[in-house]
């Protein structure tokens, strides 16, 4: 019966991790699963608690720094950005008028929703713009200040 309680706790902690995204609670879920294994093998409650604490502690100490290191954006680690991180700084061409509220640009053949960084600035179709920032699935754009090459 204790093993079932540990498994229920592990599932609850795993679900909680999905809502926190801290990469911390999941290690306690691993500890709870290890304690469930100890309970299934017939260990008493004190041993189960020790297994829970040791496995949770070792998981946090050994694995969390590795996960956090790999979760950092490429710009923080000095790596070359790719995917969505590489969008910032990209050049695009205005397809539909871009205002502070709406618009559409094309970057490397893909269409993106866009807004002007300045609500008063408007870009007309054919203008070249530079992506300043990504806000959700919308790109915030500004003038392309680089000369044509």
Secondary structure, DSSP 8 states (H G I E B T S, - for coil): -HHHHHHHHHHHHHHHHHHH-SSSHHHHHHHHHHHHHHHHTT--HHHHHHHHHHHHHHHHHHHHHHHHHHHS-HHHHT----GGGGGTT-EEEEEE-B-SS--EEEETTEEEEEEESSTT--B-TT-EEEEEEEETTEEEEEE--S---
